[in-house]
């Protein structure tokens, strides 16, 4: 058999193991180990890979950004930022029809700017906003659907752990990935708000309006969220802005890893100063960060072992050459990849999808001509993949955000949540088409800053 045939059979077996509920990291690791053994005909190279890959992977300085951003998100969750963000957004938007739902989207966007996790954003904002929407007479479908969709902003608006992993896998610049995600993230939030506005006009009984809040109170609540603005501005600005005007050239204030550390410290200090972060909350944050980091690193190790197996088979290069030789239109190939992400999203979490598919898809993207440089094509594809992966978090039957929100209101039938999230999925798909058709929307800010 050719290397490509071996890789395809191994990939199918690995997917079967995943669907049988074998942990994704273990499935990739075992497939990679036995695949190397089969290709080379002896176990010693596979055992050597286990020894060297473990050290090479976990000694990478770039990976240290993951637990730091996770810790930042844990501190943000414990510190009460979500309540302040929702209150400010609600004061400014609550008097409009569907305004509280729009406020929930705005608060999710703000919280995602200091959290970086979709599941954490959905669960935290759900605790704050869901009771308020139900109290004000919002339909079960709209209340749960908007929070499930709003939670996805946590992985799109930087900092984003998934973007970090993608950048490491494809050797992209983390800062440029973060900058490229800003405009699509803002478009996502605006698209969700527009969806709410259309939803309540088509279903007038789905939402009520709140009383108009005096401007004095609006500005008071707006002042309360200044720490979120400062932390996000300092982290992103310190990573990307031109802080050094000397003749030695432009230099950022700190690296992405240092920026993550600064963000975690500042978010923790905010929690301590406001009283939201107790000693027990601090310990819980450390333990949750350690647990999540261990899970992510185990999956990364399994992916690296699987990638080594693919390298021995030369399957990604062979597949890219085959696709190029067929003369398929680049956008047709891109469409197939994005549809595959949508299908995988129905049964798989976002990190697993990225680690599983990027080693196969990315060489094909590099071989196709989209009229962009190799770097810009890589950044653009990364943002598109992230958005489609994000849609997977809210698509039935097993979109993780749907279950998190529904678990907070067990009296709401799951079919109502499915019904409520459908318009937001449609909004996401429209945005994907727009960003795919016009790469300049995603890459404009990167071009301006770099």
C-alpha positions as a Markdown table, in Angstrom:
| # | Residue | x | y | z |
|---|---|---|---|---|
| 1 | Unk | 0.0 | 0.0 | 0.0 |
| 2 | Unk | 1.1 | 3.6 | -0.6 |
| 3 | Unk | 1.7 | 6.0 | 2.3 |
| 4 | Unk | -1.5 | 7.8 | 1.5 |
| 5 | Unk | -3.6 | 4.6 | 1.6 |
| 6 | Unk | -2.1 | 3.7 | 4.9 |
| 7 | Unk | -2.8 | 7.1 | 6.3 |
| 8 | Unk | -6.4 | 7.1 | 5.1 |
| 9 | Unk | -7.1 | 3.7 | 6.7 |
| 10 | Unk | -5.4 | 4.8 | 10.0 |
| 11 | Unk | -7.5 | 8.0 | 10.0 |
| 12 | Unk | -10.7 | 6.0 | 9.5 |
| 13 | Unk | -9.8 | 3.7 | 12.4 |
| 14 | Unk | -8.9 | 6.6 | 14.6 |
| 15 | Unk | -12.3 | 8.3 | 13.9 |
| 16 | Unk | -14.0 | 5.0 | 14.7 |
| 17 | Unk | -12.2 | 4.9 | 18.0 |
| 18 | Unk | -13.2 | 8.5 | 18.8 |
| 19 | Unk | -16.9 | 7.8 | 17.9 |
| 20 | Unk | -16.7 | 4.8 | 20.4 |
| 21 | Unk | -15.8 | 7.4 | 23.0 |
| 22 | Unk | -12.1 | 6.7 | 23.3 |
| 23 | Unk | -10.4 | 10.0 | 24.5 |
| 24 | Unk | -9.3 | 12.0 | 21.5 |
| 25 | Unk | -5.7 | 12.3 | 22.7 |
| 26 | Unk | -5.4 | 8.6 | 23.4 |
| 27 | Unk | -6.9 | 7.8 | 20.0 |
| 28 | Unk | -4.5 | 10.0 | 18.1 |
| 29 | Unk | -1.5 | 8.8 | 20.2 |
| 30 | Unk | -2.3 | 5.1 | 19.7 |
| 31 | Unk | -2.9 | 5.6 | 16.0 |
| 32 | Unk | 0.4 | 7.5 | 15.6 |
| 33 | Unk | 2.4 | 4.9 | 17.6 |
| 34 | Unk | 1.1 | 1.8 | 15.8 |
| 35 | Unk | 1.1 | 3.6 | 12.5 |
| 36 | Unk | 4.9 | 4.4 | 12.8 |
| 37 | Unk | 5.5 | 0.8 | 13.9 |
| 38 | Unk | 3.6 | -0.5 | 10.8 |
| 39 | Unk | 5.3 | 1.9 | 8.3 |
| 40 | Unk | 8.8 | 1.3 | 9.6 |
| 41 | Unk | 8.3 | -2.4 | 10.4 |
| 42 | Unk | 9.8 | -2.3 | 13.9 |
| 43 | Unk | 8.7 | -0.7 | 17.3 |
| 44 | Unk | 11.9 | 1.0 | 18.2 |
| 45 | Unk | 11.3 | 4.2 | 16.2 |
| 46 | Unk | 7.8 | 4.5 | 17.6 |
| 47 | Unk | 9.2 | 4.2 | 21.1 |
| 48 | Unk | 11.9 | 6.7 | 20.3 |
| 49 | Unk | 9.2 | 9.1 | 19.1 |
| 50 | Unk | 7.4 | 8.8 | 22.5 |
| 51 | Unk | 10.6 | 9.7 | 24.3 |
| 52 | Unk | 11.7 | 12.7 | 22.1 |
| 53 | Unk | 8.3 | 14.1 | 21.3 |
| 54 | Unk | 7.3 | 14.4 | 24.9 |
| 55 | Unk | 10.3 | 16.6 | 25.7 |
| 56 | Unk | 10.3 | 18.6 | 22.5 |
| 57 | Unk | 6.5 | 19.3 | 22.8 |
| 58 | Unk | 6.3 | 20.3 | 26.4 |
| 59 | Unk | 9.6 | 22.2 | 26.5 |
| 60 | Unk | 8.2 | 24.6 | 23.9 |
| 61 | Unk | 8.1 | 28.1 | 25.3 |
| 62 | Unk | 5.1 | 29.0 | 23.1 |
| 63 | Unk | 2.9 | 26.4 | 24.9 |
| 64 | Unk | 3.3 | 28.2 | 28.2 |
| 65 | Unk | 0.8 | 30.8 | 26.9 |
| 66 | Unk | -2.0 | 28.2 | 27.2 |
| 67 | Unk | -2.2 | 27.7 | 31.0 |
| 68 | Unk | -1.7 | 31.5 | 31.5 |
| 69 | Unk | -4.6 | 32.4 | 29.3 |
| 70 | Unk | -6.7 | 29.6 | 31.0 |
| 71 | Unk | -5.8 | 31.1 | 34.4 |
| 72 | Unk | -6.7 | 34.5 | 33.2 |
| 73 | Unk | -10.1 | 33.1 | 32.2 |
| 74 | Unk | -10.6 | 31.4 | 35.6 |
| 75 | Unk | -9.8 | 34.6 | 37.5 |
| 76 | Unk | -12.2 | 36.5 | 35.2 |
| 77 | Unk | -14.9 | 34.0 | 35.9 |
| 78 | Unk | -14.4 | 34.1 | 39.7 |
| 79 | Unk | -14.0 | 37.9 | 40.0 |
| 80 | Unk | -17.5 | 39.0 | 39.0 |
| 81 | Unk | -16.6 | 40.7 | 35.7 |
| 82 | Unk | -19.5 | 39.1 | 34.0 |
| 83 | Unk | -22.1 | 40.7 | 36.2 |
| 84 | Unk | -20.6 | 44.2 | 35.7 |
| 85 | Unk | -20.4 | 43.7 | 31.9 |
| 86 | Unk | -24.0 | 42.5 | 31.7 |
| 87 | Unk | -25.3 | 45.3 | 33.9 |
| 88 | Unk | -23.6 | 48.0 | 31.8 |
| 89 | Unk | -24.8 | 46.5 | 28.5 |
| 90 | Unk | -28.3 | 46.1 | 29.9 |
| 91 | Unk | -28.5 | 49.7 | 31.1 |
| 92 | Unk | -27.6 | 50.9 | 27.6 |
| 93 | Unk | -29.6 | 48.5 | 25.5 |
| 94 | Unk | -32.3 | 47.0 | 27.8 |
| 95 | Unk | -35.0 | 49.6 | 26.8 |
| 96 | Unk | -35.0 | 48.3 | 23.2 |
| 97 | Unk | -37.1 | 45.4 | 22.1 |
| 98 | Unk | -34.8 | 42.4 | 22.6 |
| 99 | Unk | -32.3 | 44.7 | 24.3 |
| 100 | Unk | -31.5 | 42.4 | 27.2 |
| 101 | Unk | -30.6 | 39.7 | 24.7 |
| 102 | Unk | -28.4 | 42.2 | 22.8 |
| 103 | Unk | -26.9 | 43.2 | 26.1 |
| 104 | Unk | -26.0 | 39.5 | 26.8 |
| 105 | Unk | -24.2 | 39.3 | 23.4 |
| 106 | Unk | -22.3 | 42.5 | 24.2 |
| 107 | Unk | -21.4 | 41.2 | 27.7 |
| 108 | Unk | -20.3 | 37.9 | 26.1 |
| 109 | Unk | -18.0 | 39.8 | 23.7 |
| 110 | Unk | -16.5 | 41.8 | 26.6 |
| 111 | Unk | -16.0 | 38.8 | 28.8 |
| 112 | Unk | -14.5 | 36.8 | 25.9 |
| 113 | Unk | -11.9 | 39.5 | 25.5 |
| 114 | Unk | -10.4 | 38.5 | 28.9 |
| 115 | Unk | -11.5 | 34.9 | 29.1 |
| 116 | Unk | -10.5 | 33.0 | 25.8 |
| 117 | Unk | -12.8 | 30.1 | 26.4 |
| 118 | Unk | -16.2 | 29.5 | 24.8 |
| 119 | Unk | -17.5 | 27.1 | 27.4 |
| 120 | Unk | -16.4 | 29.4 | 30.3 |
| 121 | Unk | -18.1 | 32.4 | 28.6 |
| 122 | Unk | -21.3 | 30.5 | 28.0 |
| 123 | Unk | -21.5 | 29.1 | 31.5 |
| 124 | Unk | -20.5 | 32.4 | 33.3 |
| 125 | Unk | -22.8 | 34.7 | 31.3 |
| 126 | Unk | -25.6 | 32.1 | 31.5 |
| 127 | Unk | -25.6 | 32.4 | 35.3 |
| 128 | Unk | -25.9 | 36.2 | 35.1 |
| 129 | Unk | -28.1 | 36.8 | 32.0 |
| 130 | Unk | -30.5 | 33.8 | 31.8 |
| 131 | Unk | -32.4 | 34.5 | 35.1 |
| 132 | Unk | -32.8 | 38.2 | 34.0 |
| 133 | Unk | -34.1 | 37.3 | 30.6 |
| 134 | Unk | -36.6 | 34.8 | 32.0 |
| 135 | Unk | -37.7 | 37.3 | 34.6 |
| 136 | Unk | -38.4 | 39.8 | 31.9 |
| 137 | Unk | -40.6 | 37.4 | 29.9 |
| 138 | Unk | -38.1 | 36.4 | 27.1 |
| 139 | Unk | -39.1 | 33.2 | 25.4 |
| 140 | Unk | -37.2 | 30.1 | 26.4 |
| 141 | Unk | -35.9 | 29.7 | 22.8 |
| 142 | Unk | -34.4 | 33.2 | 22.5 |
| 143 | Unk | -33.0 | 33.3 | 26.1 |
| 144 | Unk | -31.1 | 30.0 | 25.7 |
| 145 | Unk | -30.2 | 30.4 | 22.0 |
| 146 | Unk | -28.6 | 33.8 | 22.4 |
| 147 | Unk | -26.5 | 32.7 | 25.3 |
| 148 | Unk | -25.3 | 29.6 | 23.6 |
| 149 | Unk | -24.4 | 31.6 | 20.5 |
| 150 | Unk | -22.9 | 34.5 | 22.5 |
| 151 | Unk | -20.6 | 32.0 | 24.4 |
| 152 | Unk | -18.8 | 31.2 | 21.1 |
| 153 | Unk | -17.4 | 34.8 | 21.1 |
| 154 | Unk | -15.0 | 33.5 | 23.9 |
| 155 | Unk | -12.9 | 31.6 | 21.4 |
| 156 | Unk | -13.1 | 34.1 | 18.5 |
| 157 | Unk | -12.3 | 37.4 | 20.3 |
| 158 | Unk | -8.7 | 37.2 | 21.4 |
| 159 | Unk | -7.1 | 36.0 | 23.5 |
| 160 | Unk | -8.1 | 32.6 | 22.3 |
| 161 | Unk | -6.5 | 29.3 | 23.3 |
| 162 | Unk | -7.6 | 27.7 | 20.0 |
| 163 | Unk | -5.9 | 30.4 | 18.0 |
| 164 | Unk | -2.7 | 29.8 | 20.0 |
| 165 | Unk | -2.8 | 26.1 | 19.2 |
| 166 | Unk | -3.4 | 26.8 | 15.5 |
| 167 | Unk | -0.5 | 29.2 | 15.4 |
| 168 | Unk | 1.8 | 26.7 | 17.0 |
| 169 | Unk | 0.8 | 23.9 | 14.7 |
| 170 | Unk | 1.1 | 26.0 | 11.5 |
| 171 | Unk | 4.1 | 28.1 | 12.7 |
| 172 | Unk | 2.1 | 31.3 | 12.3 |
| 173 | Unk | 2.7 | 34.5 | 14.3 |
| 174 | Unk | 0.4 | 34.4 | 17.4 |
| 175 | Unk | 0.1 | 38.2 | 17.5 |
| 176 | Unk | -1.0 | 38.4 | 13.8 |
| 177 | Unk | -3.6 | 35.7 | 14.5 |
| 178 | Unk | -5.0 | 37.7 | 17.4 |
| 179 | Unk | -5.1 | 40.9 | 15.4 |
| 180 | Unk | -6.8 | 39.1 | 12.4 |
| 181 | Unk | -9.5 | 37.7 | 14.7 |
| 182 | Unk | -10.6 | 41.2 | 16.0 |
| 183 | Unk | -12.7 | 42.3 | 13.0 |
| 184 | Unk | -14.4 | 38.9 | 12.5 |
| 185 | Unk | -15.1 | 38.9 | 16.3 |
| 186 | Unk | -16.7 | 42.3 | 16.2 |
| 187 | Unk | -18.7 | 41.3 | 13.1 |
| 188 | Unk | -19.9 | 38.2 | 15.0 |
| 189 | Unk | -21.2 | 40.2 | 17.9 |
| 190 | Unk | -22.9 | 42.7 | 15.6 |
| 191 | Unk | -24.4 | 39.8 | 13.6 |
| 192 | Unk | -25.8 | 38.2 | 16.7 |
| 193 | Unk | -27.4 | 41.6 | 17.8 |
| 194 | Unk | -28.9 | 42.0 | 14.3 |
| 195 | Unk | -30.3 | 38.4 | 14.6 |
| 196 | Unk | -31.9 | 39.3 | 17.9 |
| 197 | Unk | -33.5 | 42.4 | 16.3 |
| 198 | Unk | -34.9 | 40.3 | 13.4 |
| 199 | Unk | -36.0 | 37.5 | 15.8 |
| 200 | Unk | -38.1 | 39.8 | 18.0 |
| 201 | Unk | -39.7 | 41.5 | 15.1 |
| 202 | Unk | -40.8 | 38.2 | 13.6 |
| 203 | Unk | -41.8 | 36.9 | 17.0 |
| 204 | Unk | -43.1 | 40.0 | 19.0 |
| 205 | Unk | -44.0 | 37.9 | 22.0 |
| 206 | Unk | -40.5 | 36.5 | 22.4 |
| 207 | Unk | -39.1 | 39.5 | 24.2 |
| 208 | Unk | -40.1 | 42.5 | 26.3 |
| 209 | Unk | -38.6 | 45.8 | 26.9 |
| 210 | Unk | -37.2 | 47.2 | 30.1 |
| 211 | Unk | -37.5 | 50.8 | 31.4 |
| 212 | Unk | -35.2 | 53.4 | 30.1 |
| 213 | Unk | -32.3 | 54.0 | 32.5 |
| 214 | Unk | -31.1 | 57.6 | 33.2 |
| 215 | Unk | -27.8 | 58.5 | 31.5 |
| 216 | Unk | -26.2 | 59.2 | 34.9 |
| 217 | Unk | -26.7 | 55.6 | 35.9 |
| 218 | Unk | -25.6 | 54.4 | 32.5 |
| 219 | Unk | -22.3 | 56.1 | 32.8 |
| 220 | Unk | -21.8 | 54.9 | 36.4 |
| 221 | Unk | -22.2 | 51.3 | 35.3 |
| 222 | Unk | -20.0 | 52.0 | 32.2 |
| 223 | Unk | -17.2 | 53.2 | 34.6 |
| 224 | Unk | -17.4 | 49.9 | 36.5 |
| 225 | Unk | -16.2 | 47.9 | 33.5 |
| 226 | Unk | -13.0 | 50.0 | 33.0 |
| 227 | Unk | -10.8 | 47.1 | 34.3 |
| 228 | Unk | -11.9 | 44.9 | 31.4 |
| 229 | Unk | -11.0 | 47.6 | 28.9 |
| 230 | Unk | -7.7 | 48.3 | 30.6 |
| 231 | Unk | -6.7 | 44.6 | 30.8 |
| 232 | Unk | -7.7 | 43.8 | 27.2 |
| 233 | Unk | -6.0 | 47.0 | 26.0 |
| 234 | Unk | -2.8 | 46.4 | 27.9 |
| 235 | Unk | -2.5 | 42.7 | 26.9 |
| 236 | Unk | -3.3 | 43.2 | 23.2 |
| 237 | Unk | -1.7 | 46.6 | 23.0 |
| 238 | Unk | 1.4 | 45.4 | 24.8 |
| 239 | Unk | 1.7 | 42.5 | 22.4 |
| 240 | Unk | 1.1 | 44.4 | 19.2 |
| 241 | Unk | 1.6 | 48.1 | 19.5 |
| 242 | Unk | 4.7 | 50.1 | 18.7 |
| 243 | Unk | 6.1 | 50.8 | 22.1 |
| 244 | Unk | 9.8 | 51.3 | 21.2 |
| 245 | Unk | 10.5 | 54.3 | 18.9 |
| 246 | Unk | 14.2 | 54.0 | 19.1 |
| 247 | Unk | 16.5 | 53.6 | 16.1 |
| 248 | Unk | 16.8 | 49.9 | 16.9 |
| 249 | Unk | 13.4 | 49.4 | 15.4 |
| 250 | Unk | 9.8 | 48.6 | 16.5 |
| 251 | Unk | 9.5 | 46.4 | 19.6 |
| 252 | Unk | 6.4 | 45.4 | 21.5 |
| 253 | Unk | 6.2 | 45.9 | 25.2 |
| 254 | Unk | 6.1 | 42.1 | 25.8 |
| 255 | Unk | 5.7 | 38.8 | 24.0 |
| 256 | Unk | 2.4 | 36.9 | 23.9 |
| 257 | Unk | 3.4 | 34.7 | 26.7 |
| 258 | Unk | 4.4 | 37.7 | 28.9 |
| 259 | Unk | 1.2 | 39.4 | 27.9 |
| 260 | Unk | -0.8 | 36.3 | 29.1 |
| 261 | Unk | 1.1 | 36.5 | 32.4 |
| 262 | Unk | 0.3 | 40.2 | 32.7 |
| 263 | Unk | -3.4 | 39.6 | 31.9 |
| 264 | Unk | -3.6 | 36.8 | 34.5 |
| 265 | Unk | -2.0 | 38.9 | 37.2 |
| 266 | Unk | -4.2 | 41.9 | 36.5 |
| 267 | Unk | -7.4 | 39.9 | 36.3 |
| 268 | Unk | -6.4 | 38.2 | 39.6 |
| 269 | Unk | -5.7 | 41.6 | 41.3 |
| 270 | Unk | -9.1 | 42.9 | 40.1 |
| 271 | Unk | -10.8 | 39.9 | 41.6 |
| 272 | Unk | -9.0 | 40.4 | 44.9 |
| 273 | Unk | -9.7 | 44.2 | 45.0 |
| 274 | Unk | -13.4 | 43.7 | 44.3 |
| 275 | Unk | -13.7 | 40.8 | 46.7 |
| 276 | Unk | -14.9 | 38.4 | 44.0 |
| 277 | Unk | -11.8 | 36.2 | 44.1 |
| 278 | Unk | -11.6 | 34.5 | 47.5 |
| 279 | Unk | -8.8 | 32.2 | 48.7 |
| 280 | Unk | -11.0 | 29.2 | 47.9 |
| 281 | Unk | -11.8 | 30.7 | 44.5 |
| 282 | Unk | -8.0 | 31.2 | 43.9 |
| 283 | Unk | -7.3 | 27.5 | 44.7 |
| 284 | Unk | -10.2 | 26.4 | 42.5 |
| 285 | Unk | -8.8 | 28.5 | 39.7 |
| 286 | Unk | -5.4 | 27.0 | 40.0 |
| 287 | Unk | -6.8 | 23.4 | 40.1 |
| 288 | Unk | -9.1 | 24.0 | 37.2 |
| 289 | Unk | -6.3 | 25.6 | 35.1 |
| 290 | Unk | -4.0 | 22.6 | 35.9 |
| 291 | Unk | -6.7 | 20.1 | 34.9 |
| 292 | Unk | -7.6 | 21.9 | 31.7 |
| 293 | Unk | -3.9 | 22.4 | 30.8 |
| 294 | Unk | -3.2 | 18.7 | 31.4 |
| 295 | Unk | -6.1 | 17.7 | 29.1 |
| 296 | Unk | -5.0 | 20.1 | 26.4 |
| 297 | Unk | -1.4 | 19.0 | 26.6 |
| 298 | Unk | -2.3 | 15.4 | 26.5 |
| 299 | Unk | -4.3 | 16.0 | 23.3 |
| 300 | Unk | -1.4 | 18.0 | 21.8 |
| 301 | Unk | 1.0 | 15.1 | 22.6 |
| 302 | Unk | -1.3 | 12.6 | 20.9 |
| 303 | Unk | -1.6 | 15.0 | 17.9 |
| 304 | Unk | 2.1 | 15.3 | 17.6 |
| 305 | Unk | 2.6 | 11.6 | 17.6 |
| 306 | Unk | -0.1 | 11.3 | 14.9 |
| 307 | Unk | 1.6 | 14.1 | 12.9 |
| 308 | Unk | 4.9 | 12.1 | 13.1 |
| 309 | Unk | 3.1 | 9.1 | 11.6 |
| 310 | Unk | 1.7 | 11.3 | 8.8 |
| 311 | Unk | 5.2 | 12.7 | 8.2 |
| 312 | Unk | 6.6 | 9.1 | 7.8 |
| 313 | Unk | 3.8 | 8.3 | 5.3 |
| 314 | Unk | 4.2 | 11.6 | 3.4 |
| 315 | Unk | 0.4 | 11.5 | 3.1 |
| 316 | Unk | -0.3 | 15.3 | 3.6 |
| 317 | Unk | 2.2 | 16.2 | 0.8 |
| 318 | Unk | 0.8 | 13.4 | -1.5 |
| 319 | Unk | -2.7 | 14.5 | -0.8 |
| 320 | Unk | -1.9 | 18.2 | -1.5 |
| 321 | Unk | -0.1 | 17.2 | -4.8 |
| 322 | Unk | -3.1 | 15.1 | -5.8 |
| 323 | Unk | -5.6 | 17.8 | -5.1 |
| 324 | Unk | -3.5 | 20.3 | -7.0 |
| 325 | Unk | -3.1 | 17.9 | -10.0 |
| 326 | Unk | -6.9 | 17.5 | -10.2 |
| 327 | Unk | -7.3 | 21.2 | -11.0 |
| 328 | Unk | -10.1 | 21.8 | -8.5 |
| 329 | Unk | -11.0 | 25.4 | -7.9 |
| 330 | Unk | -9.3 | 26.5 | -4.7 |
| 331 | Unk | -12.6 | 27.8 | -3.3 |
| 332 | Unk | -14.3 | 24.5 | -4.0 |
| 333 | Unk | -11.7 | 22.7 | -1.9 |
| 334 | Unk | -12.0 | 25.3 | 0.8 |
| 335 | Unk | -15.8 | 24.8 | 0.9 |
| 336 | Unk | -15.4 | 21.1 | 1.3 |
| 337 | Unk | -13.0 | 21.6 | 4.2 |
| 338 | Unk | -15.4 | 24.1 | 5.9 |
| 339 | Unk | -18.3 | 21.7 | 5.5 |
| 340 | Unk | -16.2 | 18.9 | 7.0 |
| 341 | Unk | -15.7 | 21.1 | 10.0 |
| 342 | Unk | -19.4 | 21.7 | 10.4 |
| 343 | Unk | -20.0 | 17.9 | 10.3 |
| 344 | Unk | -17.2 | 17.2 | 12.8 |
| 345 | Unk | -18.6 | 19.9 | 15.0 |
| 346 | Unk | -21.7 | 17.9 | 15.6 |
| 347 | Unk | -19.8 | 15.2 | 17.4 |
| 348 | Unk | -16.4 | 16.7 | 18.4 |
| 349 | Unk | -15.1 | 19.5 | 20.5 |
| 350 | Unk | -13.3 | 22.5 | 18.9 |
| 351 | Unk | -9.7 | 21.7 | 20.1 |
| 352 | Unk | -9.9 | 18.1 | 18.9 |
| 353 | Unk | -11.1 | 19.3 | 15.5 |
| 354 | Unk | -8.2 | 21.7 | 15.0 |
| 355 | Unk | -5.6 | 19.2 | 16.2 |
| 356 | Unk | -7.1 | 16.4 | 14.1 |
| 357 | Unk | -7.5 | 18.2 | 10.8 |
| 358 | Unk | -4.9 | 20.9 | 10.5 |
| 359 | Unk | -2.0 | 18.5 | 9.8 |
| 360 | Unk | -4.1 | 17.3 | 6.8 |
| 361 | Unk | -5.8 | 20.4 | 5.6 |
| 362 | Unk | -3.1 | 23.0 | 6.0 |
| 363 | Unk | -0.6 | 21.5 | 3.4 |
| 364 | Unk | -3.5 | 21.5 | 0.9 |
| 365 | Unk | -4.2 | 25.2 | 1.7 |
| 366 | Unk | -0.5 | 26.0 | 1.2 |
| 367 | Unk | -0.5 | 24.3 | -2.2 |
| 368 | Unk | -3.6 | 26.2 | -3.5 |
| 369 | Unk | -3.5 | 29.7 | -5.0 |
| 370 | Unk | -6.0 | 32.1 | -3.4 |
| 371 | Unk | -4.1 | 35.1 | -4.6 |
| 372 | Unk | -2.6 | 35.6 | -1.1 |
| 373 | Unk | 0.9 | 35.2 | 0.2 |
| 374 | Unk | 1.5 | 31.9 | 2.1 |
| 375 | Unk | 1.5 | 33.7 | 5.5 |
| 376 | Unk | -1.7 | 35.6 | 4.8 |
| 377 | Unk | -3.5 | 32.5 | 3.4 |
| 378 | Unk | -2.5 | 30.6 | 6.6 |
| 379 | Unk | -3.9 | 33.4 | 8.8 |
| 380 | Unk | -7.1 | 33.7 | 6.8 |
| 381 | Unk | -7.7 | 30.0 | 6.8 |
| 382 | Unk | -7.1 | 29.8 | 10.5 |
| 383 | Unk | -9.8 | 32.4 | 11.2 |
| 384 | Unk | -12.3 | 30.7 | 8.9 |
| 385 | Unk | -11.6 | 27.4 | 10.5 |
| 386 | Unk | -12.0 | 28.9 | 14.0 |
| 387 | Unk | -15.4 | 30.4 | 13.0 |
| 388 | Unk | -16.7 | 27.1 | 11.6 |
| 389 | Unk | -15.4 | 25.3 | 14.6 |
| 390 | Unk | -17.2 | 27.8 | 16.8 |
| 391 | Unk | -20.4 | 27.0 | 14.8 |
| 392 | Unk | -19.9 | 23.4 | 15.8 |
| 393 | Unk | -20.3 | 24.4 | 19.5 |
| 394 | Unk | -23.9 | 25.4 | 18.8 |
| 395 | Unk | -25.0 | 22.8 | 16.2 |
| 396 | Unk | -27.2 | 19.9 | 17.3 |
| 397 | Unk | -27.1 | 17.2 | 18.4 |
| 398 | Unk | -24.1 | 17.6 | 20.7 |
| 399 | Unk | -23.1 | 21.3 | 20.5 |
| 400 | Unk | -21.3 | 21.8 | 23.9 |
| 401 | Unk | -22.7 | 25.3 | 24.5 |
| 402 | Unk | -26.2 | 24.1 | 24.1 |
| 403 | Unk | -25.9 | 21.5 | 26.9 |
| 404 | Unk | -24.2 | 24.0 | 29.2 |
| 405 | Unk | -26.9 | 26.6 | 28.8 |
| 406 | Unk | -29.7 | 24.0 | 28.9 |
| 407 | Unk | -28.2 | 22.6 | 32.2 |
| 408 | Unk | -28.9 | 25.9 | 33.8 |
| 409 | Unk | -32.6 | 25.7 | 33.1 |
| 410 | Unk | -33.5 | 22.1 | 33.1 |
| 411 | Unk | -37.2 | 22.9 | 32.8 |
| 412 | Unk | -36.6 | 24.2 | 29.3 |
| 413 | Unk | -36.9 | 21.4 | 26.7 |
| 414 | Unk | -33.8 | 20.9 | 24.6 |
| 415 | Unk | -35.8 | 21.4 | 21.4 |
| 416 | Unk | -36.5 | 25.0 | 22.5 |
| 417 | Unk | -32.8 | 25.6 | 22.7 |
| 418 | Unk | -32.3 | 24.0 | 19.3 |
| 419 | Unk | -35.0 | 26.2 | 17.9 |
| 420 | Unk | -33.6 | 29.4 | 19.5 |
| 421 | Unk | -30.0 | 28.8 | 18.3 |
| 422 | Unk | -31.0 | 28.1 | 14.7 |
| 423 | Unk | -31.1 | 31.8 | 13.6 |
| 424 | Unk | -27.7 | 32.4 | 15.1 |
| 425 | Unk | -26.2 | 29.4 | 13.2 |
| 426 | Unk | -27.6 | 31.0 | 10.1 |
| 427 | Unk | -25.9 | 34.3 | 11.0 |
| 428 | Unk | -22.6 | 32.5 | 11.5 |
| 429 | Unk | -22.9 | 30.8 | 8.1 |
| 430 | Unk | -23.6 | 34.1 | 6.4 |
| 431 | Unk | -20.5 | 35.5 | 8.1 |
| 432 | Unk | -18.4 | 32.6 | 7.0 |
| 433 | Unk | -19.4 | 33.1 | 3.3 |
| 434 | Unk | -18.7 | 36.8 | 3.6 |
| 435 | Unk | -15.2 | 36.3 | 5.1 |
| 436 | Unk | -14.4 | 33.5 | 2.6 |
| 437 | Unk | -15.5 | 35.6 | -0.4 |
| 438 | Unk | -13.6 | 38.7 | 0.8 |
| 439 | Unk | -10.3 | 37.8 | 2.6 |
| 440 | Unk | -9.4 | 41.5 | 2.9 |
| 441 | Unk | -12.0 | 41.8 | 5.7 |
| 442 | Unk | -10.0 | 39.4 | 7.9 |
| 443 | Unk | -6.6 | 40.6 | 6.8 |
| 444 | Unk | -7.1 | 44.3 | 6.6 |
| 445 | Unk | -6.1 | 45.1 | 10.2 |
| 446 | Unk | -3.1 | 42.8 | 10.0 |
| 447 | Unk | -2.0 | 44.8 | 6.9 |
| 448 | Unk | -2.5 | 48.1 | 8.6 |
| 449 | Unk | -0.5 | 47.1 | 11.8 |
| 450 | Unk | 2.3 | 45.1 | 10.2 |
